[in-house]
Amino acid sequence: MSSTHKKYKTEGDKIVRLKKECERCGNAVYMAEHKDRQTCGKCGFTQYKRGRKAS
């Protein structure tokens, strides 16, 4: 399976993106999914997930 097929899925006649795109970089730049955050590999933008427990 190519990397393109891992980023999208089809629902009926629609194509849905599986990963979030970077707010700063725009289209086709996806955020990496980590346990407690999402990070852009291109610009370094990071969004932390809410509701995580402090260890």
HTML snippet that shows the backbone in 3Dmol.js (N, CA, C, O; Angstrom):
<script src="https://3Dmol.org/build/3Dmol-min.js"></script>
<div id="view" style="width:600px;height:400px;position:relative"></div>
<script>
const pdb = `
ATOM      1  N   MET A   1       0.844  -1.179   0.000  1.00  0.00           N
ATOM      2  CA  MET A   1       0.000   0.000   0.000  1.00  0.00           C
ATOM      3  C   MET A   1       0.891   1.245   0.000  1.00  0.00           C
ATOM      4  O   MET A   1       1.831   1.344   0.789  1.00  0.00           O
ATOM      5  N   SER A   2       0.593   2.179  -0.878  1.00  0.00           N
ATOM      6  CA  SER A   2       1.403   3.389  -0.946  1.00  0.00           C
ATOM      7  C   SER A   2       1.057   4.332   0.202  1.00  0.00           C
ATOM      8  O   SER A   2       0.027   4.175   0.857  1.00  0.00           O
ATOM      9  N   SER A   3       1.922   5.305   0.438  1.00  0.00           N
ATOM     10  CA  SER A   3       1.709   6.241   1.547  1.00  0.00           C
ATOM     11  C   SER A   3       0.474   7.108   1.319  1.00  0.00           C
ATOM     12  O   SER A   3      -0.126   7.578   2.285  1.00  0.00           O
ATOM     13  N   THR A   4       0.080   7.333   0.061  1.00  0.00           N
ATOM     14  CA  THR A   4      -1.115   8.120  -0.242  1.00  0.00           C
ATOM     15  C   THR A   4      -2.366   7.414   0.265  1.00  0.00           C
ATOM     16  O   THR A   4      -3.278   8.061   0.778  1.00  0.00           O
ATOM     17  N   HIS A   5      -2.415   6.111   0.127  1.00  0.00           N
ATOM     18  CA  HIS A   5      -3.580   5.350   0.570  1.00  0.00           C
ATOM     19  C   HIS A   5      -3.738   5.340   2.086  1.00  0.00           C
ATOM     20  O   HIS A   5      -4.839   5.108   2.587  1.00  0.00           O
ATOM     21  N   LYS A   6      -2.673   5.585   2.814  1.00  0.00           N
ATOM     22  CA  LYS A   6      -2.726   5.602   4.270  1.00  0.00           C
ATOM     23  C   LYS A   6      -3.251   6.934   4.811  1.00  0.00           C
ATOM     24  O   LYS A   6      -3.617   7.011   5.984  1.00  0.00           O
ATOM     25  N   LYS A   7      -3.297   7.981   3.985  1.00  0.00           N
ATOM     26  CA  LYS A   7      -3.705   9.308   4.433  1.00  0.00           C
ATOM     27  C   LYS A   7      -5.164   9.628   4.148  1.00  0.00           C
ATOM     28  O   LYS A   7      -5.690  10.621   4.650  1.00  0.00           O
ATOM     29  N   TYR A   8      -5.821   8.797   3.347  1.00  0.00           N
ATOM     30  CA  TYR A   8      -7.207   9.049   2.957  1.00  0.00           C
ATOM     31  C   TYR A   8      -8.027   7.781   3.070  1.00  0.00           C
ATOM     32  O   TYR A   8      -7.488   6.675   3.038  1.00  0.00           O
ATOM     33  N   LYS A   9      -9.357   7.950   3.205  1.00  0.00           N
ATOM     34  CA  LYS A   9     -10.261   6.820   3.090  1.00  0.00           C
ATOM     35  C   LYS A   9     -11.503   7.308   2.351  1.00  0.00           C
ATOM     36  O   LYS A   9     -11.769   8.509   2.295  1.00  0.00           O
ATOM     37  N   THR A  10     -12.247   6.385   1.793  1.00  0.00           N
ATOM     38  CA  THR A  10     -13.450   6.761   1.064  1.00  0.00           C
ATOM     39  C   THR A  10     -14.677   6.390   1.876  1.00  0.00           C
ATOM     40  O   THR A  10     -14.742   5.324   2.489  1.00  0.00           O
ATOM     41  N   GLU A  11     -15.642   7.289   1.867  1.00  0.00           N
ATOM     42  CA  GLU A  11     -16.948   7.053   2.495  1.00  0.00           C
ATOM     43  C   GLU A  11     -17.995   7.366   1.443  1.00  0.00           C
ATOM     44  O   GLU A  11     -18.363   8.521   1.232  1.00  0.00           O
ATOM     45  N   GLY A  12     -18.470   6.311   0.785  1.00  0.00           N
ATOM     46  CA  GLY A  12     -19.414   6.512  -0.303  1.00  0.00           C
ATOM     47  C   GLY A  12     -18.706   7.182  -1.466  1.00  0.00           C
ATOM     48  O   GLY A  12     -17.761   6.624  -2.024  1.00  0.00           O
ATOM     49  N   ASP A  13     -19.157   8.380  -1.838  1.00  0.00           N
ATOM     50  CA  ASP A  13     -18.552   9.134  -2.935  1.00  0.00           C
ATOM     51  C   ASP A  13     -17.557  10.176  -2.460  1.00  0.00           C
ATOM     52  O   ASP A  13     -17.002  10.911  -3.277  1.00  0.00           O
ATOM     53  N   LYS A  14     -17.317  10.258  -1.149  1.00  0.00           N
ATOM     54  CA  LYS A  14     -16.435  11.286  -0.596  1.00  0.00           C
ATOM     55  C   LYS A  14     -15.092  10.698  -0.189  1.00  0.00           C
ATOM     56  O   LYS A  14     -14.992   9.534   0.198  1.00  0.00           O
ATOM     57  N   ILE A  15     -14.062  11.534  -0.287  1.00  0.00           N
ATOM     58  CA  ILE A  15     -12.720  11.176   0.182  1.00  0.00           C
ATOM     59  C   ILE A  15     -12.470  11.949   1.470  1.00  0.00           C
ATOM     60  O   ILE A  15     -12.640  13.167   1.514  1.00  0.00           O
ATOM     61  N   VAL A  16     -12.063  11.229   2.526  1.00  0.00           N
ATOM     62  CA  VAL A  16     -11.872  11.823   3.846  1.00  0.00           C
ATOM     63  C   VAL A  16     -10.407  11.716   4.238  1.00  0.00           C
ATOM     64  O   VAL A  16      -9.802  10.653   4.095  1.00  0.00           O
ATOM     65  N   ARG A  17      -9.828  12.820   4.737  1.00  0.00           N
ATOM     66  CA  ARG A  17      -8.453  12.806   5.232  1.00  0.00           C
ATOM     67  C   ARG A  17      -8.426  12.150   6.605  1.00  0.00           C
ATOM     68  O   ARG A  17      -9.287  12.428   7.440  1.00  0.00           O
ATOM     69  N   LEU A  18      -7.457  11.289   6.846  1.00  0.00           N
ATOM     70  CA  LEU A  18      -7.351  10.607   8.135  1.00  0.00           C
ATOM     71  C   LEU A  18      -6.517  11.387   9.135  1.00  0.00           C
ATOM     72  O   LEU A  18      -6.776  11.321  10.337  1.00  0.00           O
ATOM     73  N   LYS A  19      -5.530  12.119   8.667  1.00  0.00           N
ATOM     74  CA  LYS A  19      -4.670  12.888   9.566  1.00  0.00           C
ATOM     75  C   LYS A  19      -4.983  14.368   9.449  1.00  0.00           C
ATOM     76  O   LYS A  19      -5.474  14.835   8.421  1.00  0.00           O
ATOM     77  N   LYS A  20      -4.692  15.094  10.509  1.00  0.00           N
ATOM     78  CA  LYS A  20      -4.909  16.532  10.530  1.00  0.00           C
ATOM     79  C   LYS A  20      -3.798  17.227   9.742  1.00  0.00           C
ATOM     80  O   LYS A  20      -2.637  16.821   9.802  1.00  0.00           O
ATOM     81  N   GLU A  21      -4.163  18.271   9.008  1.00  0.00           N
ATOM     82  CA  GLU A  21      -3.173  19.056   8.274  1.00  0.00           C
ATOM     83  C   GLU A  21      -2.664  20.185   9.157  1.00  0.00           C
ATOM     84  O   GLU A  21      -3.377  20.656  10.042  1.00  0.00           O
ATOM     85  N   CYS A  22      -1.432  20.618   8.916  1.00  0.00           N
ATOM     86  CA  CYS A  22      -0.813  21.688   9.690  1.00  0.00           C
ATOM     87  C   CYS A  22      -1.517  23.011   9.402  1.00  0.00           C
ATOM     88  O   CYS A  22      -1.775  23.347   8.246  1.00  0.00           O
ATOM     89  N   GLU A  23      -1.824  23.755  10.457  1.00  0.00           N
ATOM     90  CA  GLU A  23      -2.489  25.056  10.319  1.00  0.00           C
ATOM     91  C   GLU A  23      -1.578  26.087   9.668  1.00  0.00           C
ATOM     92  O   GLU A  23      -2.063  26.977   8.970  1.00  0.00           O
ATOM     93  N   ARG A  24      -0.295  25.988   9.878  1.00  0.00           N
ATOM     94  CA  ARG A  24       0.651  26.965   9.336  1.00  0.00           C
ATOM     95  C   ARG A  24       1.077  26.635   7.911  1.00  0.00           C
ATOM     96  O   ARG A  24       1.139  27.526   7.065  1.00  0.00           O
ATOM     97  N   CYS A  25       1.370  25.371   7.637  1.00  0.00           N
ATOM     98  CA  CYS A  25       1.888  24.975   6.324  1.00  0.00           C
ATOM     99  C   CYS A  25       0.792  24.814   5.277  1.00  0.00           C
ATOM    100  O   CYS A  25       1.028  25.072   4.097  1.00  0.00           O
ATOM    101  N   GLY A  26      -0.400  24.391   5.688  1.00  0.00           N
ATOM    102  CA  GLY A  26      -1.510  24.287   4.744  1.00  0.00           C
ATOM    103  C   GLY A  26      -1.699  22.895   4.171  1.00  0.00           C
ATOM    104  O   GLY A  26      -1.346  21.893   4.793  1.00  0.00           O
ATOM    105  N   ASN A  27      -2.264  22.852   2.970  1.00  0.00           N
ATOM    106  CA  ASN A  27      -2.640  21.597   2.323  1.00  0.00           C
ATOM    107  C   ASN A  27      -1.467  20.650   2.120  1.00  0.00           C
ATOM    108  O   ASN A  27      -0.356  21.068   1.794  1.00  0.00           O
ATOM    109  N   ALA A  28      -1.740  19.370   2.319  1.00  0.00           N
ATOM    110  CA  ALA A  28      -0.818  18.264   2.048  1.00  0.00           C
ATOM    111  C   ALA A  28       0.387  18.204   2.993  1.00  0.00           C
ATOM    112  O   ALA A  28       1.337  17.471   2.719  1.00  0.00           O
ATOM    113  N   VAL A  29       0.370  18.954   4.094  1.00  0.00           N
ATOM    114  CA  VAL A  29       1.404  18.825   5.121  1.00  0.00           C
ATOM    115  C   VAL A  29       0.691  18.325   6.367  1.00  0.00           C
ATOM    116  O   VAL A  29      -0.073  19.065   6.985  1.00  0.00           O
ATOM    117  N   TYR A  30       0.936  17.074   6.741  1.00  0.00           N
ATOM    118  CA  TYR A  30       0.183  16.419   7.795  1.00  0.00           C
ATOM    119  C   TYR A  30       0.913  16.449   9.126  1.00  0.00           C
ATOM    120  O   TYR A  30       2.143  16.463   9.183  1.00  0.00           O
ATOM    121  N   MET A  31       0.131  16.457  10.190  1.00  0.00           N
ATOM    122  CA  MET A  31       0.664  16.454  11.548  1.00  0.00           C
ATOM    123  C   MET A  31       0.956  15.007  11.963  1.00  0.00           C
ATOM    124  O   MET A  31       0.164  14.106  11.689  1.00  0.00           O
ATOM    125  N   ALA A  32       2.087  14.793  12.619  1.00  0.00           N
ATOM    126  CA  ALA A  32       2.425  13.481  13.172  1.00  0.00           C
ATOM    127  C   ALA A  32       1.626  13.279  14.449  1.00  0.00           C
ATOM    128  O   ALA A  32       1.462  14.208  15.240  1.00  0.00           O
ATOM    129  N   GLU A  33       1.135  12.077  14.647  1.00  0.00           N
ATOM    130  CA  GLU A  33       0.300  11.760  15.802  1.00  0.00           C
ATOM    131  C   GLU A  33       1.163  11.126  16.887  1.00  0.00           C
ATOM    132  O   GLU A  33       1.754  10.066  16.680  1.00  0.00           O
ATOM    133  N   HIS A  34       1.233  11.782  18.050  1.00  0.00           N
ATOM    134  CA  HIS A  34       1.942  11.260  19.213  1.00  0.00           C
ATOM    135  C   HIS A  34       0.931  11.016  20.325  1.00  0.00           C
ATOM    136  O   HIS A  34      -0.236  11.386  20.195  1.00  0.00           O
ATOM    137  N   LYS A  35       1.368  10.400  21.409  1.00  0.00           N
ATOM    138  CA  LYS A  35       0.475  10.068  22.514  1.00  0.00           C
ATOM    139  C   LYS A  35      -0.180  11.304  23.118  1.00  0.00           C
ATOM    140  O   LYS A  35      -1.372  11.281  23.424  1.00  0.00           O
ATOM    141  N   ASP A  36       0.581  12.383  23.296  1.00  0.00           N
ATOM    142  CA  ASP A  36       0.073  13.567  23.980  1.00  0.00           C
ATOM    143  C   ASP A  36       0.047  14.832  23.123  1.00  0.00           C
ATOM    144  O   ASP A  36      -0.288  15.908  23.619  1.00  0.00           O
ATOM    145  N   ARG A  37       0.400  14.708  21.834  1.00  0.00           N
ATOM    146  CA  ARG A  37       0.473  15.904  20.990  1.00  0.00           C
ATOM    147  C   ARG A  37       0.422  15.535  19.509  1.00  0.00           C
ATOM    148  O   ARG A  37       0.543  14.367  19.140  1.00  0.00           O
ATOM    149  N   GLN A  38       0.242  16.555  18.672  1.00  0.00           N
ATOM    150  CA  GLN A  38       0.363  16.444  17.224  1.00  0.00           C
ATOM    151  C   GLN A  38       1.431  17.441  16.798  1.00  0.00           C
ATOM    152  O   GLN A  38       1.424  18.587  17.247  1.00  0.00           O
ATOM    153  N   THR A  39       2.357  17.011  15.927  1.00  0.00           N
ATOM    154  CA  THR A  39       3.485  17.845  15.558  1.00  0.00           C
ATOM    155  C   THR A  39       3.672  17.857  14.044  1.00  0.00           C
ATOM    156  O   THR A  39       3.536  16.829  13.381  1.00  0.00           O
ATOM    157  N   CYS A  40       3.987  19.040  13.508  1.00  0.00           N
ATOM    158  CA  CYS A  40       4.312  19.184  12.091  1.00  0.00           C
ATOM    159  C   CYS A  40       5.805  18.961  11.912  1.00  0.00           C
ATOM    160  O   CYS A  40       6.614  19.597  12.587  1.00  0.00           O
ATOM    161  N   GLY A  41       6.175  18.067  11.012  1.00  0.00           N
ATOM    162  CA  GLY A  41       7.585  17.795  10.758  1.00  0.00           C
ATOM    163  C   GLY A  41       8.256  18.851   9.908  1.00  0.00           C
ATOM    164  O   GLY A  41       9.484  18.931   9.876  1.00  0.00           O
ATOM    165  N   LYS A  42       7.470  19.664   9.217  1.00  0.00           N
ATOM    166  CA  LYS A  42       8.040  20.687   8.340  1.00  0.00           C
ATOM    167  C   LYS A  42       8.395  21.960   9.104  1.00  0.00           C
ATOM    168  O   LYS A  42       9.518  22.453   8.996  1.00  0.00           O
ATOM    169  N   CYS A  43       7.436  22.501   9.883  1.00  0.00           N
ATOM    170  CA  CYS A  43       7.671  23.783  10.559  1.00  0.00           C
ATOM    171  C   CYS A  43       7.846  23.649  12.071  1.00  0.00           C
ATOM    172  O   CYS A  43       8.270  24.602  12.724  1.00  0.00           O
ATOM    173  N   GLY A  44       7.524  22.468  12.647  1.00  0.00           N
ATOM    174  CA  GLY A  44       7.699  22.253  14.080  1.00  0.00           C
ATOM    175  C   GLY A  44       6.514  22.669  14.933  1.00  0.00           C
ATOM    176  O   GLY A  44       6.591  22.601  16.160  1.00  0.00           O
ATOM    177  N   PHE A  45       5.418  23.098  14.315  1.00  0.00           N
ATOM    178  CA  PHE A  45       4.223  23.497  15.053  1.00  0.00           C
ATOM    179  C   PHE A  45       3.701  22.310  15.859  1.00  0.00           C
ATOM    180  O   PHE A  45       3.595  21.202  15.333  1.00  0.00           O
ATOM    181  N   THR A  46       3.373  22.536  17.137  1.00  0.00           N
ATOM    182  CA  THR A  46       2.916  21.468  18.026  1.00  0.00           C
ATOM    183  C   THR A  46       1.609  21.853  18.684  1.00  0.00           C
ATOM    184  O   THR A  46       1.451  22.978  19.158  1.00  0.00           O
ATOM    185  N   GLN A  47       0.671  20.919  18.713  1.00  0.00           N
ATOM    186  CA  GLN A  47      -0.584  21.081  19.433  1.00  0.00           C
ATOM    187  C   GLN A  47      -0.664  19.970  20.462  1.00  0.00           C
ATOM    188  O   GLN A  47      -0.546  18.790  20.129  1.00  0.00           O
ATOM    189  N   TYR A  48      -0.866  20.357  21.720  1.00  0.00           N
ATOM    190  CA  TYR A  48      -0.994  19.367  22.781  1.00  0.00           C
ATOM    191  C   TYR A  48      -2.445  18.963  22.937  1.00  0.00           C
ATOM    192  O   TYR A  48      -3.349  19.785  22.793  1.00  0.00           O
ATOM    193  N   LYS A  49      -2.663  17.689  23.233  1.00  0.00           N
ATOM    194  CA  LYS A  49      -4.015  17.159  23.404  1.00  0.00           C
ATOM    195  C   LYS A  49      -4.505  17.495  24.802  1.00  0.00           C
ATOM    196  O   LYS A  49      -3.730  17.501  25.759  1.00  0.00           O
ATOM    197  N   ARG A  50      -5.774  17.770  24.910  1.00  0.00           N
ATOM    198  CA  ARG A  50      -6.376  18.081  26.215  1.00  0.00           C
ATOM    199  C   ARG A  50      -6.800  16.800  26.914  1.00  0.00           C
ATOM    200  O   ARG A  50      -6.962  15.751  26.291  1.00  0.00           O
ATOM    201  N   GLY A  51      -6.975  16.913  28.225  1.00  0.00           N
ATOM    202  CA  GLY A  51      -7.513  15.804  28.991  1.00  0.00           C
ATOM    203  C   GLY A  51      -6.513  14.723  29.343  1.00  0.00           C
ATOM    204  O   GLY A  51      -6.909  13.654  29.807  1.00  0.00           O
ATOM    205  N   ARG A  52      -5.255  14.964  29.141  1.00  0.00           N
ATOM    206  CA  ARG A  52      -4.306  13.924  29.521  1.00  0.00           C
ATOM    207  C   ARG A  52      -3.998  14.036  31.016  1.00  0.00           C
ATOM    208  O   ARG A  52      -4.016  15.130  31.581  1.00  0.00           O
ATOM    209  N   LYS A  53      -3.724  12.927  31.629  1.00  0.00           N
ATOM    210  CA  LYS A  53      -3.439  12.891  33.066  1.00  0.00           C
ATOM    211  C   LYS A  53      -1.963  13.171  33.313  1.00  0.00           C
ATOM    212  O   LYS A  53      -1.099  12.712  32.566  1.00  0.00           O
ATOM    213  N   ALA A  54      -1.688  13.921  34.358  1.00  0.00           N
ATOM    214  CA  ALA A  54      -0.301  14.164  34.749  1.00  0.00           C
ATOM    215  C   ALA A  54       0.248  12.936  35.455  1.00  0.00           C
ATOM    216  O   ALA A  54      -0.434  12.343  36.291  1.00  0.00           O
ATOM    217  N   SER A  55       1.478  12.548  35.126  1.00  0.00           N
ATOM    218  CA  SER A  55       2.023  11.357  35.769  1.00  0.00           C
ATOM    219  C   SER A  55       2.868  11.709  36.960  1.00  0.00           C
ATOM    220  O   SER A  55       3.405  10.819  37.620  1.00  0.00           O
TER     221      SER A  55
END
`;
const viewer = $3Dmol.createViewer("view");
viewer.addModel(pdb, "pdb");
viewer.setStyle({}, {cartoon: {color: "spectrum"}});
viewer.zoomTo();
viewer.render();
</script>
